[in-house]
Amino acid sequence: MLPGVHMARYDRKIKAMFKKVRTIAVKSARTHLRAVAEVVRDDLKKRIENQEFRSFREKPLTEKYRVYKAYHGLDDRVMIATGTYVDSIDVIQVNPDTFKIGFEPDMYAVRADGEVNQDLPLEVLARIQEFGSITANIPARPHWRPTFRRISDRSKRIAQNIGKLLVKDLRKALR
């Protein structure tokens, strides 16, 4: 060991620096992951509102349901009778590092009369709409799977962009 050099002091400084870098990196990654989830949520909501899913065009509302919606003053678009379904799609933080796009567990469908249907959580309604129901005569209208497929196709680029943003955040914080 060199005279006058105290390695323990440098070890503490190096450890402190690594701890700071880790803290910044984790915070930055979480921020950017949430931002990606919010973009996906907004895209899904916009595509439902604009009726951009092929399944919506291929499986339009039945004439009977179209008349029912008109009579009750409901929106005539697929998946938007009262607006509750689309308005309730959100980004939910499952744990510090995981975000999901979906519905809070305590969210329920709303009937034409404006009453909450406590028997139909929005998560269940989403599965019914996505996969259909033979017993209720509801055709499958996939909108979640195509949305997540689009994101999956872009995941490598998204990860690279998050990595670049992370490096940028670290450089900025360590100046």
C-alpha positions in Angstrom: 0.0 0.0 0.0 1.2 3.5 -0.8 2.1 5.7 2.1 -0.7 8.2 3.0 -3.4 6.5 0.8 -6.4 5.3 2.8 -8.3 2.8 0.6 -11.2 2.6 3.0 -12.1 6.2 2.3 -12.1 5.6 -1.5 -14.1 2.4 -1.0 -16.8 4.4 0.8 -16.8 7.0 -1.9 -17.1 4.5 -4.7 -19.9 2.6 -2.9 -21.7 5.9 -2.3 -21.4 6.7 -6.0 -22.7 3.3 -7.1 -25.6 3.7 -4.7 -26.4 7.1 -6.2 -26.2 5.7 -9.8 -28.4 2.8 -8.9 -31.0 5.0 -7.3 -31.0 7.4 -10.3 -31.2 4.5 -12.8 -34.1 2.8 -11.0 -36.1 6.0 -10.7 -35.4 6.9 -14.3 -36.4 3.4 -15.6 -39.6 3.4 -13.6 -40.5 6.9 -14.9 -39.9 5.8 -18.5 -41.7 2.5 -18.2 -44.8 4.4 -16.8 -44.5 6.8 -19.7 -44.5 3.9 -22.2 -47.5 2.4 -20.5 -49.4 5.7 -20.6 -48.7 6.0 -24.4 -50.0 2.4 -24.9 -53.1 3.2 -22.8 -53.8 6.5 -24.7 -53.3 4.7 -28.1 -55.7 1.9 -27.1 -58.3 4.4 -26.0 -57.9 6.5 -29.1 -58.2 3.4 -31.4 -61.4 2.3 -29.6 -62.9 5.8 -29.8 -62.0 6.0 -33.5 -63.2 2.5 -34.1 -59.9 1.5 -35.7 -59.9 -2.2 -34.8 -60.7 -4.5 -37.7 -63.0 -6.6 -35.4 -65.2 -3.6 -34.8 -65.8 -3.3 -38.6 -66.1 -7.0 -39.2 -68.6 -7.5 -36.3 -70.8 -4.4 -36.2 -73.6 -4.0 -33.6 -76.7 -5.9 -34.3 -79.7 -3.9 -35.5 -81.6 -4.7 -32.3 -78.8 -3.4 -30.1 -78.3 -0.4 -32.4 -82.0 0.5 -31.9 -81.7 -0.1 -28.1 -78.7 2.3 -27.9 -80.5 5.0 -29.9 -83.6 4.7 -27.8 -81.6 5.1 -24.6 -79.4 7.9 -26.0 -76.2 5.8 -25.8 -73.2 6.2 -28.1 -73.7 4.2 -31.3 -70.1 3.1 -31.6 -68.9 -0.4 -30.7 -67.5 -0.7 -27.2 -68.7 2.8 -26.2 -72.3 2.6 -25.0 -71.9 4.8 -21.8 -68.2 5.6 -22.2 -67.3 4.0 -18.9 -65.3 1.1 -20.5 -63.0 3.4 -22.4 -62.8 6.1 -19.8 -61.8 3.5 -17.2 -58.8 2.1 -19.0 -55.8 3.1 -17.0 -52.2 2.5 -16.1 -52.0 0.6 -12.8 -48.8 0.2 -10.8 -48.8 -3.4 -9.7 -45.5 -3.1 -7.8 -42.6 -0.7 -7.9 -41.3 -2.1 -11.2 -44.5 -3.3 -12.9 -47.3 -1.4 -14.6 -50.4 -2.9 -16.2 -52.9 -1.4 -18.6 -56.4 -2.3 -17.6 -59.0 -1.5 -15.0 -58.9 -1.0 -11.3 -60.5 -4.1 -9.6 -63.3 -2.1 -8.2 -64.5 -0.7 -11.5 -67.8 -2.0 -12.9 -69.9 -1.7 -16.0 -72.6 0.9 -16.2 -76.1 0.1 -17.5 -78.0 2.2 -20.0 -80.0 3.8 -17.1 -76.7 5.0 -15.6 -76.7 2.5 -12.7 -73.5 0.6 -11.9 -73.8 -3.1 -12.6 -72.1 -4.6 -9.5 -72.3 -8.1 -11.2 -70.0 -7.1 -14.1 -66.5 -5.9 -13.3 -64.9 -4.1 -16.2 -62.1 -6.7 -16.2 -64.7 -9.4 -16.9 -66.4 -7.2 -19.5 -63.1 -6.8 -21.3 -62.6 -10.5 -21.5 -66.1 -10.9 -22.9 -65.6 -8.2 -25.5 -62.1 -9.6 -26.4 -63.1 -13.3 -26.7 -66.9 -13.1 -27.2 -69.6 -15.0 -25.4 -71.7 -17.7 -27.2 -74.3 -17.7 -24.4 -74.8 -13.9 -24.5 -74.5 -13.8 -28.3 -71.6 -11.3 -28.2 -69.0 -11.7 -30.9 -65.3 -11.5 -30.2 -64.0 -8.0 -30.8 -60.3 -8.2 -30.1 -58.7 -4.9 -29.2 -56.4 -5.7 -26.3 -54.5 -8.5 -28.1 -53.9 -6.4 -31.3 -52.7 -3.5 -29.1 -50.2 -5.6 -27.1 -49.1 -7.3 -30.3 -48.2 -3.9 -31.8 -46.2 -3.1 -28.6 -44.5 -6.5 -28.7 -43.4 -5.9 -32.3 -41.9 -2.6 -31.2 -40.4 -3.8 -27.9 -36.8 -4.0 -29.0 -36.9 -0.4 -30.2 -38.8 0.7 -27.0 -36.2 -0.9 -24.8 -33.4 0.8 -26.8 -35.1 4.2 -26.4 -35.6 3.6 -22.6 -31.9 2.7 -22.4 -30.9 6.0 -24.2 -33.2 8.0 -21.9 -31.7 6.2 -18.9 -28.1 7.1 -20.0 -29.2 10.7 -20.6 -30.8 10.9 -17.1 -27.6 9.5 -15.5 -25.4 11.9 -17.3 -27.6 14.8 -16.3 -27.7 13.7 -12.6 -24.0 13.1 -12.3 -22.8 16.4 -13.7 
